[in-house]
Amino acid sequence: ARCDSAEADVVFLFDQERPELENVVENDHVALHCTPAVNLFPRRADRIFVTERFSEYQVTPDRTRPLDFEVYAVNAVTGIGAQAEDQTVFRPFFAARDTDAAGGDTGAYFATNRVPRTLSEREQRAGRRSSYAGSDVYVSLVDSSNAPYSQEIRQLSIETLCTNRDLPLHMPVGRTDTDFTLEIGAPVASTRVVAGPTAPRSSHVDPKPGQSEGDLAWRLISHLSLNYLSLSDTTVGHGASSQRTEGASALRDILRLYGDRGDPVVRKQVEGIRSVTVEPITRRIQTPGPIVFGRGLEVGVVLDEANFEGTGPFLLGAVLDHFFARYVSLNSFTETVVRGSERQLVMRWPARIGRRSLL
């Protein structure tokens, strides 16, 4: 839409009045000409010299500044033989691939291994510049059977996506006329940081204190067999031998895998999940032709609103709605209902099959 005036009013209409929302929304919560910025950029790593003594090689974006760069992903690996023109393209071994479309099985693949970064001697003596240590990435060359690649390769050229580890936390934000400079010409006088930068998150290879790397790996593997029965509060057995299985505890364990373990707000919200129930329901399915009804599952979640001060439980409920929909069985659907600790209704989301709304 085009506006010829210097000012414009934007009006948001709600179905119901929420006085608590009025108390937390202020004028400075809305700003124009803003965009999120991500510390992620392509970079060619330093050349790696291949020898028979090692089965994997560390990917180093810049050997002169190893603490300022961290490999986020390996995009491409090219092997170079005795002559510069002798090049072999290695494909990711664990990626879904169509060998026919890619020109057949060349037998040249690479695999990556991410490990917690080892502190340097200087860091062990004087300490780290922040609490974030980060990780290192190693690459290995294999054939189609995941055996070591046997053909002669002298060097590796690797294209990566990198971050600057914890370096953005030390930016001199707000001290000069602009916080960023553009690589291209644009009619921009200055670029300033409105909020952030946020602290980097540790990867899953860096377990929290008191937890081994193997324990974390098994928890991730157990997520592959997730179903709605494991998330429901149920009673197993009868009489004195009956036991109550806590679906809320299982859901909290899953969310801890993906939430920022160093953020106290995230931890508090995860602990705010009080109960999870799953009940069969029947809903009308919108399809061409005669009226059709289907059976699905109503997933009820009770959240302690005291753990969501300042934000409310709606956002987490919206995330859980999409999460539950991905684990529905074939020819079924889910309908997520979130209630507060006093059993008042927060939101009932429409029934959906996977990522598609049903009604």
Steps between C-alpha positions, in 0.01 A plus 500: 500500500610857433483774761530863391508629858802526728318298767290185500302315766521121522205344686502140628157351572462230766211266573506581871636762736823410682592766758821316591617543140451875516731523799798336328485654149661842464592732214867399496400137438427590136772643275526568128782409260618208717609155392655202680870439440664158525872448550535239224708535185674285234873456527762278337698317767876472499642227279539161667796279412398134492730232642459131580556566871156648562149376431336840557614860471401812688325764290662835587355815338803714599808361674615850598175563694362161604289639787320754278340246265285193554381264227121490488472265200716347229352581159750344258818292508735472202803273496809606303749245372863526397404742221280803558258383231456159668192583707243275664169629630394334825130483585357489854474134602196534728293720268205373300622470145394377159808334353348484153420872494843581645684309231522160665675378811851644484605337826631831637327632812580699810369478856524762774554463872437784745675490838529746791789739447813431703621801695839637405786518752450875530129456574578236760738742674318833466142389437265542204377833367139382559312197629450370145765253383342382175585193297738376233404314182698213348453354153582148384506353148313174439372290213144380441545229769616754761852356476804730476542656158789318333588714198787746520400848617763760591289796619142589593320821407195552722216751472327572831239710672659670800417707806729716712452292817456745791675790323176701441457526879808725504378739229523872593128553444384863503847656530531632143271644235414153372526147638531329160642585159339376180687298238288657226402856423162603641330827603554422870657752738555259789408155625447455871438206730161540667518183710774245552723344402378188675740250650580194284348167598703189568439209264374159608855368508565719805290339776399696807681445832430161656397346167722292275507529122364145471197578718412796281540290185262234631242764586520631143464148360197431720331802342488309170246254645275765651123445489204657671472216757838592648380858556173420676444482875384141554461253785659158454370207708221474756465547871803544721737396220381770261751761385443844352710580191557871455457613142592853606839374616561335161405820317727707723791266424441543126484879521822507703677341205424797276465791741794720594632331813677818605186717489318510836181624331488191276563270795223666700248469216584132445444436871163674465350198318279339764312223318433351156190300413392329178132426431328361188268746323285512187498795263352578162754475218471755222509299178314524168180298490286376788560591864787297649602464863836377624650389829803673640670601823451798725829583669440701815788686663478679835758776549581686820455863402730611782789360293407721202502845657536775242434276198208270576461134402355562152831491309613169648153358435523599132836323471363187669202501263732455200719258693212265586365513144825355364463184709142411419437154358374432148136595429472694824538858624584698811325788671709684758334664801703708745365594841641697790573369846146594609358299207398815311518464123797674337452381142345216302680461169323361193534130429784429260656209315872556504559856383160530331192633676210258501196718555 
